[in-house]
Amino acid sequence: MREAGVEQLAMRAAGLSPQSMRHVLDTINHVRALEGLPDIED
């Protein structure tokens, strides 16, 4: 989590509902795909 911004994302996600967390993860996965990054397996 030392990459720039990763810790900030994690801190802001703390306390979100499971539904909101799923939405955040879906958004991040979409942005990763736009940038040509590989899928992350859960």
Rosetta constraint file for C-alpha pairs under 8 A:
AtomPair CA 1 CA 6 HARMONIC 5.63 0.50
AtomPair CA 1 CA 7 HARMONIC 5.86 0.50
AtomPair CA 2 CA 6 HARMONIC 6.96 0.50
AtomPair CA 2 CA 7 HARMONIC 7.14 0.50
AtomPair CA 3 CA 7 HARMONIC 7.75 0.50
AtomPair CA 5 CA 9 HARMONIC 6.21 0.50
AtomPair CA 6 CA 10 HARMONIC 6.30 0.50
AtomPair CA 7 CA 11 HARMONIC 6.14 0.50
AtomPair CA 8 CA 12 HARMONIC 6.23 0.50
AtomPair CA 9 CA 13 HARMONIC 6.19 0.50
AtomPair CA 10 CA 14 HARMONIC 6.42 0.50
AtomPair CA 13 CA 21 HARMONIC 7.02 0.50
AtomPair CA 16 CA 20 HARMONIC 5.88 0.50
AtomPair CA 16 CA 21 HARMONIC 5.92 0.50
AtomPair CA 17 CA 21 HARMONIC 6.08 0.50
AtomPair CA 18 CA 22 HARMONIC 6.16 0.50
AtomPair CA 19 CA 23 HARMONIC 6.40 0.50
AtomPair CA 20 CA 24 HARMONIC 6.26 0.50
AtomPair CA 21 CA 25 HARMONIC 6.17 0.50
AtomPair CA 22 CA 26 HARMONIC 6.08 0.50
AtomPair CA 23 CA 27 HARMONIC 6.19 0.50
AtomPair CA 24 CA 28 HARMONIC 6.22 0.50
AtomPair CA 25 CA 29 HARMONIC 6.07 0.50
AtomPair CA 26 CA 30 HARMONIC 6.17 0.50
AtomPair CA 27 CA 31 HARMONIC 6.29 0.50
AtomPair CA 28 CA 32 HARMONIC 6.12 0.50
AtomPair CA 29 CA 33 HARMONIC 6.24 0.50
AtomPair CA 29 CA 39 HARMONIC 7.31 0.50
AtomPair CA 30 CA 34 HARMONIC 6.32 0.50
AtomPair CA 31 CA 35 HARMONIC 6.31 0.50
AtomPair CA 32 CA 36 HARMONIC 6.27 0.50
AtomPair CA 32 CA 37 HARMONIC 5.12 0.50
AtomPair CA 32 CA 38 HARMONIC 7.24 0.50
AtomPair CA 32 CA 39 HARMONIC 7.64 0.50
AtomPair CA 33 CA 37 HARMONIC 5.66 0.50
AtomPair CA 33 CA 38 HARMONIC 7.10 0.50
AtomPair CA 33 CA 39 HARMONIC 7.56 0.50
